[in-house]
Amino acid sequence: MAVSNYARSIPDIFVDAVNQFTSLVRKETQLARTEMSEKLTELAVGLGLLVGGSVLLIPALVILLQAAVAALVDAKIAMVWATLIVGGAALVLGLVLLAVGIWRLAKPKIPARSLREPWMNCGSG
């Protein structure tokens, strides 16, 4: 291992350390911004697809629910009861899906790489 003959004063070393720390903070801030931008883009695309799919599926769902009511009526169940059965089943399923969706959106979206990497790279130069 070669020993360099480069003598530096303590203020020079301190200034270099502050400059490197400042550079690290800038880079990590930029990484966090990039990650948040990626997450927001993913969220926006997902929400757009959700809205588009919902708009197309709602008429199909109404038709299928009407067909289920008609099938129950054909099976000799009164129209009132058939409507209540199908409507109640749709309500329960809708509430379950709504609860799962709210739970998934409520999970924190933390930029994992930018929070983890600075501590892993502290010793590298």
Steps between C-alpha positions, in 0.01 A plus 500: 500500500647831398500786745436838343708795606203734470467699821162667550392724780203421722294789355560362148387155609196650672407703189534187283279303741233772498513521120465122467213495749326782311547314173359181656194685630439656157530166322275321749242779477503468122461122530206543737336744258549259211357210701199705609442606142509136390258401777261782412512403132421138590214615722358731231513229235338252737222739591441586135469134409270445797268781393502389136427139589223604739330711236494202264405240760209680667251447211609137467451447873149648490403268215642196681319592821173533307564159347560353848170643622323358193660159562377500860152601387505211249594272793165595660635759745287812534631807317536695827707226664710441188580870482589512870723191472692627199519858632617383843769276351622785279503735798708264716746430219530871424568585865769231524671630185476858627658404834787315330561796267507749785737275695739473206501875435554574870831310508791747518695547179851571627792525256692201632822535297577859596433431867710184509798572274663800675566289806633212293736723303643703790832315498554504123687778330 
